[in-house]
Amino acid sequence: MSNPFENLECLTLENPKAGASDACVIWLHGLGASCNDFANLLPELALSAGAKIRFIFPQAPTMPVTVNGGYEMPAWYDLLSLDVDRKFNEEHLRQASAAISEIVAQQVAQGIASERILIAGFSQGGAVAYDVALNSNHKLAGLMALSTYFATSATCTFAEANKHLPISIQHGLQDEVVVPELAKRAQELLRGRGYSVESHRYPMAHEVCFEQIQGISDFINRCLPAL
């Protein structure tokens, strides 16, 4: 069976006025969405003056999604159930994680230090982001988990390189798609393993709100300060 995650298309944005980028955010969208979703948020971010950050927004491949009646849509993996202990196609998630890890390696090869690469993801994209960051042997700048869950917590290697990885878990109090309980589970598991986890809750559903944009900006600025 062919790997649908080979040669992922990516939208790459950087500030040509700032000079050569010295940091990178790799940001994964959610189920049924596109690489443009969070790219459209960039003008709203309050990034540090002088920041030279490259933003990479990979596009998930289109595949049938079981919980949506087999309808084809952009997805990082097939989702088989929507209950709290949701079932999913782990092979797809692993393939997606490997593809994003390859993007990390490409950025390092292009001269961006791994310690200046932050992984972010929303919903399904966040589940992949957890897997990428916590299995990576590249020491990373941070992990931003937005309205998501740690799908592969039972099989994660928790690589030594990222034992001190800054992690920001951000979730909506009214989220009925990925219930807040799943964010709490990830938070407790990671803190129990000694990770530095900050947790933020917002008065929103499965989305991004205005108040949260400042929190996103603050985390990026702390993890990727201007040099």
Secondary structure, 3 states (H helix, E strand, C coil): CCCCCCCCCEEEECCHHHCCCCEEEEEECCCCCCCHHHHCCHHHCCCCCCCCEEEEEECCCEEEEHHHCCEEEECCCCECCCCCCCCECHHHHHHHHHHHHHHHHHHHHCCCCHHHEEEEEECHHHHHHHHHHHHCCCCCCEEEEECCCCCCCCCCCCCHHHCCCEEEEEEECCCCCCCHHHHHHHHHHHHHCCCEEEEEEECCCCCCCHHHHHHHHHHHHHHCCCC
